[in-house]
Amino acid sequence: MIRRSRTATPSHWTAVVVLLACVVAATCGGCKGVAAVTCPGDRLTFPRTPLKVTPEGRFYDVNSNGKADFAILHDPSGRLDILAYDDGEDGHFDRTYRLSDYDALRVPHLIVMMDSLPHRVVAPRYAAGDWQWFYPPQKMISPFPSMSITTFNEILGGPPLGGLTEHHYDREKRQFRNRTIEQVYGYRFGWHRRTDFVVPYWTVGMMYLNPRPWYAWELARAKRAFDESHNKVSVVYVGGSSGMISRLGQQGAVEALDQIEQLCMQVLYERRGAVKITILSDHGHNFALSTNTLVGDTLRQAGYKVRTHDLRELNDVAIEADGLVTCFGVHTRRPADVAELLLEKRTEIELALYQKGEQVIIRGRAGTAAIERRGERFRVVMVDGDVLRYEPAIGDLARRGKLDADGFAADRDWLAATADHEYPDVPRRVWDTFHGLAINVPDVIFVLKDGYCAGSEFYARMATMYSTHGGLNQVNSDGIVMTMVRPLDGPLRSRDVMPAIEPRYTPNLPPRVNEQ
C-alpha cells in the first residue's frame, strides 16, 4: 500500500530550504518571483538543427540569413570529419579543416559530464547518423546505487563519499547528514571540486520545476566556462539533462540530446576543429511514471521504531530515502529481518541487499543469491532459486572456461558476460556498494520495481516523475561514453573512463570549481 507518512521527514525541510533559496535568489536578481527566474537569458548561438542534411554532410546557417555558410562533411570512411566554411555564401567552401588532423594531446579537451543520458537512447541515434564526429558510443555501467554522486565521484577519483545519497545517516554522529542543505550554503562534493564548472546550487530546483529554459542556460554557461579555461583538460558538469528527462520523459531525452549536438557544433565551429570533446553520463533512466512509496508505517506496525537520530535499540531503524529514485536504504541491527518483512509486505519492492559475514546477500521473491569474492575473482552462489536470472550467464562463462573449479570468475569476465543482462555487472557492483563506495552505507538496501520511487513527500507533491533511476537493472544503469579522442573498447565501468579518454587527467589536481 502506498501511503503518506504521518510526520514530515527531514527531506521535507531540505526541499523547503532549496526552493526558498530559489525564490530568494530570484528576488535578489531583480526578478518578480520564481516565474521570472524561469527565463534566464544566456543561450548557445549556434543553430539547433541543420539547414539541410545530404549524403555529403550536414549544412548550417550560422548567421541566420537563410543560406548555408558552414558544414560538417563525411570523409571517405563515412565519419563526419571535415569542417567546411563558406565565407562568401556562394556555394563554394573557402576553408576546410579535418578533425582527425589534430593530435588529442596537443589541443584542449572538453569533457562534458551529463546527468542521466542512457546508452540505449544515444546508441540508436548515433547509428542513424547523429554525432558521427565522435567514435561510436560505449556503454558505461554505473556503480550501485545508480546515482550521480556515486558515479561521478568514481569517474573523477573523488574521496570516499559520506553516504550513498546526499541525505544519509552518519553512524558516528548518530544523526542524518543533509548534504543538500549544506550545498545551499556552499558545500561541494569532492568530485565537484575536480570540475571547471558546476552551476550554483540554488538553480538545481529550477531545473526540475521548469527544465527547458534552465537546461539551455546551463549549457551556455558551461561553454563559457570552457572558453575562459586555461586548462588543457576542462571538465564541466551539466545536471539539467536530469530535469529534462525526469519531468519530460522520452521527449526530454530527445531534446536534451539535440542541444548537446548544438553545444558540440558551436565549440567545433568556433575553434575550427582544434579541440577534442567527450560526452559521458552517469547512469540510465527508466522512462516510467513513478509513484512515491513510503515504508515507515509498515516498519512501525511490525514493532520497529523509525528514528531520525541516535539508533541504539535492537528495533531502532532509520530510513534513508533521498530524491525520488528507485532504491532506498534502512539502517538497522536486523538487516535480514527487515529485508524479509518488507519483501513480504511491500509488493513494489523487487530486491533487498545486505551483508552477511563475507557475503553480500541479494533477496527477492524468486530466491536468494550470495556474492563472494576471492582476490579479483567473484562467485554468484544461488542459495535458493535464480533471483538474478544469471544461470545462462554462468553457463556461458563455464563453457568458455572462465570459471575455476570453485565457480569464481575474473572481475572483467563478469562485466563482459553481463553488460547487456537485465542486471549488469552485479558481482562487482554490489560488492563495492558494501565495501568502500561510501563511509556510511545502509545495512539493507532495497530496489524498487520501475514505476515506483522513494524519497521526499514534498518533492513528490512538487513534481511528477515521468522517469527516474537508482536501481540495479539495465535501464537504471546504462550510462554512456562518447569521445573524439580515440575508439573505445566497451563496456566500461565508471572507474575505467578517465584512463580510457584522457591520460593527462589526474584526480590530485587542486580544487578548481568555477561557479558561474
C-alpha positions as CSV (number, residue, x, y, z in Angstrom):
1,M,0.0,0.0,0.0
2,I,1.3,3.5,-0.9
3,R,0.6,5.9,1.9
4,R,1.6,9.3,3.1
5,S,3.6,9.2,6.4
6,R,2.2,10.9,9.4
7,T,5.1,13.3,10.0
8,A,7.4,15.4,7.9
9,T,10.8,13.8,7.2
10,P,14.0,15.8,7.3
11,S,13.9,15.7,3.5
12,H,10.7,17.8,3.6
13,W,12.7,20.7,5.1
14,T,15.6,20.1,2.7
15,A,13.2,20.7,-0.1
16,V,11.8,23.8,1.6
17,V,15.3,25.3,2.0
18,V,16.3,24.6,-1.6
19,L,13.1,26.1,-3.0
20,L,13.2,29.1,-0.7
21,A,16.8,29.6,-1.9
22,C,15.4,29.7,-5.5
23,V,12.9,32.3,-4.5
24,V,15.4,34.4,-2.6
25,A,17.9,34.2,-5.5
26,A,15.2,35.2,-7.9
27,T,14.1,38.2,-5.9
28,C,17.7,39.4,-5.3
29,G,18.3,39.2,-9.0
30,G,15.6,41.7,-9.7
31,C,13.1,39.2,-10.9
32,K,9.5,39.0,-9.8
33,G,9.2,35.6,-8.1
34,V,10.0,32.2,-9.2
35,A,8.2,32.5,-12.5
36,A,10.6,35.3,-13.6
37,V,13.6,33.1,-12.8
38,T,12.3,30.6,-15.3
39,C,13.6,32.9,-18.1
40,P,17.4,33.1,-17.8
41,G,18.9,34.8,-20.8
42,D,22.1,33.0,-21.7
43,R,21.8,30.7,-24.7
44,L,24.0,28.9,-27.2
45,T,24.0,30.8,-30.5
46,F,24.7,28.0,-33.0
47,P,21.6,26.7,-34.9
48,R,19.9,23.9,-33.0
49,T,19.2,22.0,-36.2
50,P,20.9,21.8,-39.7
51,L,19.5,23.8,-42.6
52,K,19.7,20.6,-44.6
53,V,21.2,17.1,-44.4
54,T,22.5,15.4,-47.5
55,P,24.7,12.3,-48.2
56,E,27.6,14.7,-48.3
57,G,27.0,16.0,-44.7
58,R,25.1,18.5,-42.5
59,F,24.8,22.1,-43.6
60,Y,24.1,25.0,-41.2
61,D,23.0,28.7,-41.4
62,V,25.2,30.1,-38.7
63,N,24.4,33.8,-39.3
64,S,20.6,33.2,-39.7
65,N,20.1,34.7,-43.2
66,G,18.7,31.6,-44.8
67,K,21.9,30.5,-46.5
68,A,24.2,27.7,-45.6
69,D,27.6,29.1,-44.6
70,F,29.1,26.1,-42.7
71,A,29.0,22.3,-43.0
72,I,30.4,19.2,-41.4
73,L,31.1,16.7,-44.1
74,H,31.8,13.0,-44.3
75,D,35.2,11.7,-45.1
76,P,35.7,8.6,-47.4
77,S,35.2,6.3,-44.4
78,G,31.8,7.8,-43.6
79,R,32.7,9.7,-40.5
80,L,31.8,13.4,-40.1
81,D,35.4,14.7,-40.1
82,I,35.6,17.8,-42.3
83,L,34.6,21.3,-41.2
84,A,33.9,23.5,-44.2
85,Y,33.3,27.2,-44.1
86,D,31.6,29.1,-47.0
87,D,32.5,32.6,-46.0
88,G,31.1,34.1,-49.2
89,E,27.9,32.1,-49.1
90,D,28.3,31.4,-52.8
91,G,28.1,27.6,-52.5
92,H,31.8,27.1,-52.5
93,F,33.8,26.3,-49.4
94,D,36.6,28.8,-48.7
95,R,38.3,26.9,-45.8
96,T,38.3,23.3,-44.6
97,Y,39.7,21.7,-41.5
98,R,39.9,17.9,-40.7
99,L,39.1,17.0,-37.1
100,S,41.3,13.9,-37.5
101,D,44.4,16.1,-38.2
102,Y,44.5,17.3,-34.6
103,D,46.6,15.3,-32.1
104,A,44.5,14.8,-29.0
105,L,47.5,15.6,-26.8
106,R,48.1,19.0,-28.4
107,V,44.6,20.5,-28.3
108,P,42.2,21.3,-25.5
109,H,39.9,18.5,-24.3
110,L,36.3,19.4,-23.2
111,I,34.7,16.7,-21.1
112,V,31.0,17.2,-20.6
113,M,29.6,15.1,-17.8
114,M,25.9,14.8,-18.4
115,D,23.4,13.7,-15.8
116,S,21.0,10.9,-16.8
117,L,21.7,10.1,-20.5
118,P,21.0,6.4,-21.2
119,H,23.2,4.4,-23.7
120,R,20.1,2.8,-25.1
121,V,18.8,6.2,-26.2
122,V,22.1,7.5,-27.6
123,A,23.3,4.4,-29.5
124,P,20.4,4.2,-32.0
125,R,20.7,7.9,-32.8
126,Y,24.4,7.5,-33.5
127,A,23.7,4.5,-35.7
128,A,21.2,6.7,-37.6
129,G,23.8,9.3,-38.4
130,D,23.9,11.8,-35.5
131,W,27.1,12.8,-33.7
132,Q,29.4,10.9,-36.0
133,W,32.3,13.2,-35.4
134,F,32.6,11.1,-32.3
135,Y,33.8,7.5,-32.3
136,P,30.9,5.0,-31.5
137,P,29.4,5.5,-28.0
138,Q,30.2,2.8,-25.5
139,K,28.1,1.6,-22.6
140,M,29.3,2.6,-19.2
141,I,27.8,0.6,-16.3
142,S,27.3,2.8,-13.2
143,P,28.1,1.8,-9.6
144,F,25.1,0.8,-7.4
145,P,23.1,2.7,-6.5
146,S,23.0,4.2,-9.9
147,M,23.2,7.8,-8.7
148,S,25.2,10.9,-9.9
149,I,27.2,11.2,-6.7
150,T,28.4,7.6,-6.8
151,T,29.2,7.5,-10.5
152,F,30.9,10.9,-11.0
153,N,32.8,10.6,-7.8
154,E,34.3,7.3,-9.1
155,I,34.9,8.8,-12.6
156,L,36.9,11.7,-11.2
157,G,38.6,9.9,-8.3
158,G,37.0,11.9,-5.5
159,P,37.5,11.0,-1.9
160,P,35.1,8.4,-0.3
161,L,31.6,9.7,-0.1
162,G,30.0,10.2,3.3
163,G,27.0,8.2,2.2
164,L,25.4,6.8,-0.9
165,T,22.9,9.7,-1.0
166,E,23.1,13.4,-0.3
167,H,20.8,12.9,2.8
168,H,22.3,10.0,4.7
169,Y,22.6,8.6,8.2
170,D,26.0,9.2,9.9
171,R,26.7,6.3,12.2
172,E,29.5,8.1,14.1
173,K,27.3,11.2,14.8
174,R,24.1,9.1,15.1
175,Q,22.1,11.5,13.1
176,F,21.3,12.3,9.5
177,R,23.8,14.4,7.5
178,N,22.0,16.6,5.0
179,R,24.4,17.5,2.1
180,T,21.5,19.1,0.2
181,I,21.1,21.8,2.8
182,E,24.9,22.1,3.0
183,Q,25.1,22.6,-0.7
184,V,22.7,25.5,-0.5
185,Y,25.3,27.1,1.8
186,G,28.3,26.3,-0.4
187,Y,29.4,22.8,0.3
188,R,30.8,20.9,-2.7
189,F,31.4,17.2,-3.1
190,G,35.0,16.0,-3.9
191,W,34.0,15.4,-7.5
192,H,32.5,18.8,-7.8
193,R,35.9,20.3,-6.8
194,R,37.5,18.4,-9.7
195,T,35.4,20.2,-12.3
196,D,35.8,23.5,-14.1
197,F,32.1,24.2,-14.0
198,V,29.1,23.3,-11.8
199,V,26.0,25.6,-11.5
200,P,25.2,27.4,-8.2
201,Y,23.1,25.0,-6.2
202,W,20.1,27.3,-5.9
203,T,19.4,26.7,-9.7
204,V,19.0,23.0,-9.3
205,G,15.4,23.2,-8.0
206,M,14.5,25.4,-11.0
207,M,15.9,22.8,-13.4
208,Y,13.3,20.3,-12.2
209,L,10.4,22.8,-11.9
210,N,10.9,24.3,-15.4
211,P,13.7,22.3,-17.1
212,R,13.7,23.5,-20.7
213,P,15.0,27.1,-20.3
214,W,17.3,26.3,-17.4
215,Y,18.9,23.4,-19.3
216,A,19.6,25.8,-22.3
217,W,21.0,28.3,-19.9
218,E,23.2,25.8,-18.2
219,L,24.7,24.6,-21.5
220,A,25.6,28.2,-22.4
221,R,27.3,28.8,-19.1
222,A,29.2,25.5,-19.3
223,K,30.5,26.6,-22.7
224,R,31.5,30.0,-21.3
225,A,33.5,28.2,-18.6
226,F,35.3,26.2,-21.2
227,D,36.0,29.3,-23.3
228,E,37.5,31.0,-20.2
229,S,39.5,28.0,-19.0
230,H,43.3,27.8,-19.5
231,N,43.4,24.1,-18.7
232,K,44.3,21.5,-21.3
233,V,41.5,19.3,-19.9
234,S,38.3,21.0,-18.9
235,V,35.6,19.1,-17.1
236,V,32.1,20.6,-16.9
237,Y,29.1,19.1,-15.2
238,V,25.6,19.6,-16.8
239,G,22.8,18.5,-14.5
240,G,19.8,20.0,-16.3
241,S,19.5,16.9,-18.5
242,S,18.3,15.1,-15.4
243,G,15.4,17.6,-15.0
244,M,14.6,17.3,-18.8
245,I,14.3,13.5,-18.6
246,S,12.7,13.2,-15.1
247,R,10.0,15.8,-15.9
248,L,9.5,15.2,-19.7
249,G,10.4,11.5,-20.1
250,Q,11.4,10.3,-23.6
251,Q,10.7,13.7,-25.2
252,G,13.0,15.3,-22.7
253,A,15.8,12.9,-23.6
254,V,15.4,13.8,-27.3
255,E,15.5,17.5,-26.6
256,A,18.5,17.1,-24.3
257,L,20.5,15.3,-26.9
258,D,19.6,17.8,-29.6
259,Q,21.1,20.6,-27.5
260,I,24.2,18.5,-26.8
261,E,24.7,18.4,-30.5
262,Q,24.2,22.2,-30.6
263,L,26.9,22.6,-27.9
264,C,29.4,20.4,-29.8
265,M,28.8,22.1,-33.1
266,Q,29.3,25.6,-31.6
267,V,32.6,24.5,-30.0
268,L,33.8,22.8,-33.2
269,Y,32.8,25.8,-35.3
270,E,34.4,28.4,-33.2
271,R,37.6,26.5,-32.7
272,R,37.9,25.3,-36.3
273,G,38.1,21.8,-35.1
274,A,41.2,22.3,-32.9
275,V,39.6,20.6,-29.9
276,K,38.5,17.2,-28.6
277,I,35.1,16.6,-27.0
278,T,33.9,13.8,-24.8
279,I,30.3,13.3,-23.7
280,L,29.7,11.0,-20.8
281,S,26.8,10.3,-18.4
282,D,26.4,8.7,-15.0
283,H,23.5,6.2,-15.3
284,G,20.4,5.3,-17.2
285,H,16.7,6.2,-16.8
286,N,13.7,4.0,-16.7
287,F,11.1,6.2,-18.5
288,A,8.4,5.1,-16.2
289,L,5.8,7.3,-14.5
290,S,6.7,6.8,-10.9
291,T,4.7,6.7,-7.6
292,N,6.4,7.6,-4.4
293,T,6.4,4.8,-1.8
294,L,6.9,5.1,2.0
295,V,7.6,2.2,4.2
296,G,7.7,3.8,7.7
297,D,4.2,2.7,8.7
298,T,5.0,-0.9,7.6
299,L,8.0,-1.0,9.9
300,R,6.2,0.6,12.8
301,Q,3.3,-1.9,12.5
302,A,5.9,-4.7,12.8
303,G,7.3,-3.2,16.1
304,Y,10.2,-1.2,14.7
305,K,10.9,2.4,15.9
306,V,11.6,4.7,13.0
307,R,14.0,7.3,14.2
308,T,16.0,10.2,12.7
309,H,18.8,10.0,15.2
310,D,20.5,8.1,17.9
311,L,19.9,4.4,16.9
312,R,20.6,2.4,20.0
313,E,18.0,-0.3,20.5
314,L,17.6,-3.6,18.5
315,N,14.4,-2.4,16.9
316,D,15.5,1.1,16.1
317,V,15.7,1.9,12.3
318,A,16.5,4.9,10.1
319,I,15.1,5.1,6.6
320,E,17.5,6.7,4.1
321,A,15.4,7.9,1.1
322,D,16.6,10.8,-0.9
323,G,15.3,12.5,-4.1
324,L,12.7,10.3,-5.9
325,V,14.7,7.3,-7.0
326,T,14.2,3.5,-7.4
327,C,16.1,2.5,-4.2
328,F,16.3,3.3,-0.6
329,G,18.2,2.1,2.5
330,V,17.4,1.2,6.1
331,H,19.9,1.4,8.9
332,T,19.2,-1.4,11.3
333,R,20.8,-4.1,13.5
334,R,18.4,-6.6,12.0
335,P,19.0,-6.4,8.2
336,A,17.8,-9.9,7.3
337,D,14.6,-9.5,9.3
338,V,13.9,-6.1,7.8
339,A,14.5,-7.4,4.3
340,E,12.2,-10.3,4.9
341,L,9.4,-8.1,6.3
342,L,9.4,-5.5,3.5
343,L,9.7,-8.1,0.7
344,E,6.7,-9.8,2.2
345,K,4.6,-6.7,2.9
346,R,5.5,-4.4,0.1
347,T,5.0,-5.7,-3.4
348,E,6.6,-2.7,-5.1
349,I,10.0,-3.8,-3.7
350,E,11.9,-6.0,-6.1
351,L,15.2,-6.8,-4.3
352,A,16.8,-6.5,-0.9
353,L,20.6,-6.4,-0.4
354,Y,22.6,-6.7,2.8
355,Q,25.9,-8.0,4.0
356,K,26.2,-11.3,5.9
357,G,29.7,-12.2,7.0
358,E,31.9,-12.3,4.0
359,Q,28.9,-12.4,1.6
360,V,26.6,-9.9,0.0
361,I,23.1,-11.3,0.0
362,I,20.6,-10.4,-2.7
363,R,17.0,-11.5,-1.9
364,G,13.9,-11.3,-4.0
365,R,10.7,-13.2,-4.4
366,A,12.4,-15.6,-6.9
367,G,15.0,-16.6,-4.4
368,T,18.3,-15.6,-2.8
369,A,21.8,-15.2,-4.2
370,A,25.1,-14.6,-2.4
371,I,28.1,-12.7,-3.9
372,E,31.5,-13.9,-2.8
373,R,35.0,-12.5,-3.6
374,R,38.4,-14.2,-3.8
375,G,41.1,-11.6,-4.8
376,E,39.8,-10.1,-8.1
377,R,37.5,-13.1,-8.8
378,F,33.8,-13.3,-7.9
379,R,31.3,-16.1,-7.5
380,V,27.5,-16.0,-7.6
381,V,26.0,-18.6,-5.3
382,M,22.4,-19.5,-6.0
383,V,21.2,-20.1,-2.4
384,D,17.6,-20.5,-3.3
385,G,16.4,-20.0,-6.9
386,D,17.9,-17.7,-9.6
387,V,16.9,-14.3,-8.3
388,L,19.2,-12.5,-10.8
389,R,18.4,-14.8,-13.7
390,Y,22.2,-15.4,-14.0
391,E,22.1,-19.1,-14.8
392,P,22.6,-18.6,-18.6
393,A,25.5,-16.2,-18.0
394,I,27.1,-18.6,-15.6
395,G,26.7,-21.4,-18.1
396,D,28.3,-19.3,-20.8
397,L,31.3,-18.5,-18.5
398,A,31.7,-22.2,-17.8
399,R,31.6,-23.2,-21.5
400,R,34.2,-20.6,-22.3
401,G,36.5,-21.9,-19.5
402,K,36.2,-18.7,-17.4
403,L,35.1,-20.3,-14.2
404,D,37.6,-22.0,-11.9
405,A,36.9,-25.2,-10.0
406,D,35.1,-23.3,-7.3
407,G,32.9,-21.3,-9.6
408,F,34.8,-18.0,-9.4
409,A,35.4,-15.9,-12.5
410,A,37.6,-12.9,-13.1
411,D,36.1,-9.5,-12.4
412,R,36.4,-8.4,-16.1
413,D,34.8,-11.7,-17.3
414,W,31.7,-11.0,-15.2
415,L,31.4,-7.5,-16.8
416,A,31.7,-8.8,-20.3
417,A,29.3,-11.6,-19.7
418,T,26.5,-9.5,-18.1
419,A,26.9,-6.0,-19.6
420,D,23.7,-6.4,-21.6
421,H,21.9,-8.5,-19.0
422,E,18.8,-7.4,-17.1
423,Y,21.1,-6.9,-14.1
424,P,24.5,-5.9,-15.4
425,D,27.8,-6.5,-13.6
426,V,26.2,-7.4,-10.3
427,P,29.1,-9.2,-8.6
428,R,31.5,-6.2,-8.7
429,R,28.8,-3.5,-8.3
430,V,27.1,-4.8,-5.2
431,W,30.4,-5.9,-3.6
432,D,31.7,-2.4,-3.9
433,T,28.5,-0.9,-2.5
434,F,29.2,-2.6,0.8
435,H,33.0,-2.3,0.6
436,G,34.2,1.2,0.2
437,L,31.9,3.1,-2.1
438,A,30.9,5.2,0.8
439,I,31.7,5.6,4.5
440,N,28.1,5.2,5.8
441,V,26.2,2.5,3.9
442,P,22.7,1.4,5.0
443,D,22.6,-2.1,6.5
444,V,20.0,-3.1,3.9
445,I,19.3,-1.5,0.5
446,F,16.0,-2.0,-1.3
447,V,15.5,-1.9,-5.0
448,L,12.0,-0.9,-6.2
449,K,10.3,-2.0,-9.3
450,D,10.3,0.5,-12.1
451,G,7.1,2.6,-11.7
452,Y,7.9,3.3,-8.1
453,C,10.3,5.7,-6.4
454,A,11.3,6.5,-2.8
455,G,12.0,9.9,-1.4
456,S,10.7,13.2,-0.1
457,E,6.9,13.6,0.1
458,F,7.4,17.3,-0.6
459,Y,9.4,16.6,-3.8
460,A,6.6,14.2,-4.9
461,R,4.0,16.8,-4.4
462,M,6.0,19.4,-6.3
463,A,6.9,17.3,-9.4
464,T,5.5,14.4,-11.3
465,M,8.3,12.0,-12.1
466,Y,8.0,10.6,-15.6
467,S,11.3,8.9,-15.3
468,T,13.9,8.1,-12.6
469,H,16.9,5.9,-11.8
470,G,18.8,4.4,-8.9
471,G,18.2,0.7,-9.2
472,L,20.3,-2.3,-10.2
473,N,18.8,-3.2,-13.5
474,Q,19.9,-2.3,-17.0
475,V,17.6,0.6,-17.7
476,N,18.7,2.3,-14.5
477,S,22.4,1.6,-15.0
478,D,23.3,2.2,-18.7
479,G,25.4,5.4,-19.0
480,I,27.5,6.4,-22.0
481,V,31.0,7.4,-23.0
482,M,31.3,9.0,-26.4
483,T,34.6,10.7,-27.4
484,M,36.6,12.2,-30.2
485,V,39.9,11.1,-28.6
486,R,40.1,7.6,-29.8
487,P,37.9,4.5,-30.4
488,L,37.0,2.8,-27.1
489,D,36.5,-0.8,-26.2
490,G,33.3,-1.3,-24.2
491,P,31.7,-1.9,-22.0
492,L,33.3,0.2,-19.3
493,R,32.9,0.8,-15.6
494,S,32.9,4.3,-14.3
495,R,36.4,3.9,-12.9
496,D,37.7,3.0,-16.4
497,V,36.5,6.2,-18.0
498,M,39.2,8.7,-17.4
499,P,42.2,6.4,-18.1
500,A,40.5,5.5,-21.4
501,I,39.8,9.0,-22.6
502,E,42.3,11.3,-21.0
503,P,45.9,10.3,-19.9
504,R,46.6,13.9,-18.8
505,Y,43.9,13.8,-16.2
506,T,44.9,13.3,-12.5
507,P,42.4,13.4,-9.6
508,N,45.1,15.0,-7.4
509,L,44.6,18.4,-9.1
510,P,43.8,21.3,-6.7
511,P,40.2,22.3,-6.3
512,R,39.1,24.4,-9.4
513,V,35.4,24.9,-9.3
514,N,34.3,28.0,-11.2
515,E,30.7,28.7,-10.0
516,Q,29.0,30.8,-12.6
